[in-house]
Amino acid sequence: MTAAPGAPDRSAAGPGLPERAGPRAWAGLGVLMLPVLLVSVDMTVLGFAVPHLSADLAPTGVELLWIVDVYPFVLSGLLVTMGVLGDRVGRRRLLVVGAAAFGAASLAAAYAPTATALIAARAALAVAGATLMPSTLSLLRAMFLDDRQRTFAVAAWGAAFSGGAVLGPVLGGWLLERYWWGSVFLINLPIMALLVPAVPLLVREYRDPAPGRFDLPGAVLSLAALLPFAYGVKAVARDGAAPVPLLFVALGCLAAWAFVRRQLRTAHPLIDVRLFRHRVFGTGVATNLLCVFAVTAAMFALTQYLQLVVGLPPFTAGLVLVPGMVLTVLTGFAAAGLSGRVPPRALIPAGLVLMAGGFALLCVLPAEGGLPLLVAAFVLVGAGSGAAQTLTSNAIMSSVPPRRAGAASAVSETAFELGGALGIAVLGSVLTTAYRQGLGAVEGVPESALAPARETLGAALAAARTLPPAEGAALGEAARTSFTAGLHTMAAIGALLLAYTAVQAAVLLRGAADQGKRGVKGGS
């Protein structure tokens, strides 16, 4: 049979077996990994650029908050809507349009003349990014019909996401040592210039053959649920349980309840929430969210530990985390290879146990001389997360029929985004609170210096530089010790959470293989 124009070739399969993907499909996979890599890089690279753009654009405190936060807020709010839109207009078409828009928004961000312009460009980047993530994962579901091949394809997709997470700090640190802050956005342009013409050649189009009417009120409710909730959680982490942040959290929860109620009643829902009745789907989404929750919090704490406690420059600090992130990639592929011989219900909990072990090691990380122990701990975290997330992502996509792949991948990506935001907000606030409570009186240091020092470790070290040498050294040592103790508290909570998640996955995924083969009746 001759392949249709733009469609990947297929290899012959035995009678009754699914079609196996040919060379063009694997080349298409390489192309689909590019936008995932860049979206992941964009999530981590800006943190290192903040001091540079602050000096250039002089944003207010509120503007700086929105420069950083507008991207994950808008991205998480639009993932579900864009995933369903791709099912209707065509996933490949949406991917190409989104890639072109991502490149244009990157150019606007790089040369933004004011803080307001940069906020607008970051919001546009998030809108475009929301078209890329669900489109790539759902297209893989349509391209790779064979279970083993699809598992490897999802592992490669996850490797791109993990690779971007570590490439962001390393590449960002390298660029900022040589160029201006806008250079961190220009790295997107050559990749998008390659992606736009390559996708139509190597990736076949797929859309839901019977999509039904687009649920616009449901799309509005999904935004009304995610955006206030994410903002409220971050505000609670920053300001404490004040009335206004709690009000935003409550409004988000109320909108989420209204969204679920509407999805259960409408004839053409954005998300078939009944999918969560399927153990494989629901357990996969929950496990992914909790994995990202823990890993993002670890990255948040360890980057500060490496730069402010150990004293490494940004580029070197990024390099220290490379072994763990490389193992994330390698164990993802290894888990994909083992999945044919060892059931996921055993491999997924094993990965979570490795992650819990890494967090347990962080509980004894010293304030001085802890670099080897940190590398070992992050290696365990990276190795475990690579195996667990690859297999849960594949389980999520395998548990739904192809025509619902866009919606399912959007749910999966939303879990990623929310897990990251909640990890920093919840475990990050645990770290911050423990640090503040642990930094008590320091002999010779006036309260006027201690008050700002209790806000962050960075502020403490800045305050220490304004004091006489002996008092400054004492404040710096006390702040580093307090931060390390707070990291121990955060790591202990993370270890317990991951251990619980391992037990939950082992129990709920029992018999999952048979259920996965039956599929989700409600979504068929």
Residue, then its C-alpha position, 0 to 999 in steps of 0.5 A: m500500500t502506498a503511503a499518503p502524502g505526508a504520512p509516515d510509511r508503515s511496515a507490514a504486521g502479522p494478521g490481527l496485529p497493529e501496523r508497525a511504524g516505518p522509518r518516516a514515522w521515526a523521523g517524524l518522532g525526532v521532529l515532534m521532540l523539538p517543540v517539547l524540548l523548547v517548551s521545557v527549556d522555556m520553563t527553566v531558562l528564565g530564572f537565570a535571566v531575571p537579574h539581567l532583565s531586571a537591571d535592563l527593564a527595571p520592572t516593579g515587583v508586581e511586573l517581575l512577578w508576572i514576567v515569571d508567572v504569566y507563562p505557566f499560568v496561561l499555559s496550564g489554563l489553555l492546555v485542555t482547550m488546545g488539546v480538544l481544539g487539535d482533535r477538531v481542526g487537526r493536530r498537525r495543523l495546530l502544531v504548525v500554526g503554534a510553532a510559527a506563533f511560538g517563534a514570533a513570540s520568542l522574537a518579541a520577548a527577546y527584544a521587548p523594550t519594556a516590562t509590560a511588553l515582555i509580559a505580553a510576549r510571555a503570555a503569547l509564548a504560553v498561548a503558542g506553547a499550549t498548542l505544542m505539548p498536547s499536539t505532539l503527544s497525541l500525534l504519537r498516539a496516532m503514529f505508533l499503533d504497536d504497543r512496544q513502538r509506542t512505549f519507546a516513542v513516549a520514552a523519547w518524548g519524555a527524554a526531550f522534556s527531561g533534557g529541556a529541563v536541564l538544558g535550560p539552566v546550562l544553556g541559559g547560564w552559558l548565554l548570559e555570560r556572553y550575551w544579553w538577557g534576550s538571547v535566551f529567547l532567540i534559541n527558539l527561532p532556528i528550531m521553529a524554522l526547522l519544525v514548520p516545514a518538516v512537520p507536514l513532510l514527516v507527520r500525518e494529520y489526525r483529527d477526531p472524525a466525529p468531534g461534535r460541537f466545541d464546548l466554549p463555556g467549558a473552555v471558559l470554566s477550565l480557565a476560570a478554574l486553573l488560573p485563579f487556583a494557580y495564582g492563589v496557591k502561589a500567593v499563599a506560598r508567598d504571603g501566607a494564608a491571607p484572605v485574598p489568596l484564599l479567595f482565589v483558591a476558593l474561586g478556582c475550586l468552585a469553577a472546577w466543580a462547575f466545570v466537572r458538573r458541566q462535562l458530565r452533563t454536556a453532549h460534547p464535553l471538552i474532557d470526558v471526566r469519566l476517563f478517571r474511572h479507568r484505573v490506568f488513566g486516573t492512576g497515571v495522571a495522579t502519579n505523573l502529577l506527584c512525580v513532577f510535584a516532587v522533582t520541581a520542588a527538588m530543582f527549586a531547592l537544589t539550584q539555590y543550595l548549589q548557588l547560595v550554600v555551596g557558592l557555585p556560579p549558575f553554569t556550573a550549578g547546572l552542570v552538577l545536575v546533569p548526571g541526574m537528568v541524563l539518567t532520567v533520559l536513559t532510565g526512560f528508555a530502559a523502562a520502555g525496553l523492560s516493559g515487555r518483560v516486566p509489567p508496569r505495575a512493578l516498574i512504576p512503583a520501583g521508580l517511585v521508590l528510587m525517587a523516595g530514596g533520593f529524597a531520603l538522602l537529601c534529608v541528611l545533606p550537610a551545609e558544607g561538603g555536601l556536593p557528592l551526596l547531592v549528586a547521588a541523591f539527584v541521580l536516584v531522583g532522576a533515575g526513578s522519575g525517568a522510569a515512572q513518568t515514561l511508563t505512566s505517560n504511555a499508560i495514559m495514552s494507551s488507555v484511551p481510543p485514538r480519537r480521544a488522544g488529544a484530550a487525554s494528552a492535554v489532561s496529562e500535560t495539565a497534570f505536569e504543569l499543575g504538578g510543577a506549580l504546586g511543587i514549588a508553591v507547596l514544598g517551596s513554602v515548606l522550605t521558606t517557612a522552615y528557613r524563616q523559623g530556623l533563622g533566629a537571633v545571631e550574635g552581633v547582628p541587629e534586628s534591622a539586618l535580620a528582618p530582611a534576612r529571614e525573607t530569603l537566603g539570597a536576601a540574607l547573604a546580601a544583608a551579610r555583605t553590608l555588615p562588618p566581616a565577623e558579623g557578616a560571616a556569622l549571619g551568612e553561616a546561620a542563614r546557610t545552616s537554616f536553609t539546609a535544615g529547611l531543605h531537610t524538612m522539605a525532602a522528608i515530606g517529599a520522601l513520604l509522599l513518593a513512598y505513598t505514591a509508590v504504594q498507591a500505584a502498586v495497588l491501583l495498577r494491579g490488573a491494569a494490563d487487562q483493563g488497558k486492553r479493554g480500553v475505556k468504554g466511556g471514551s470509545 
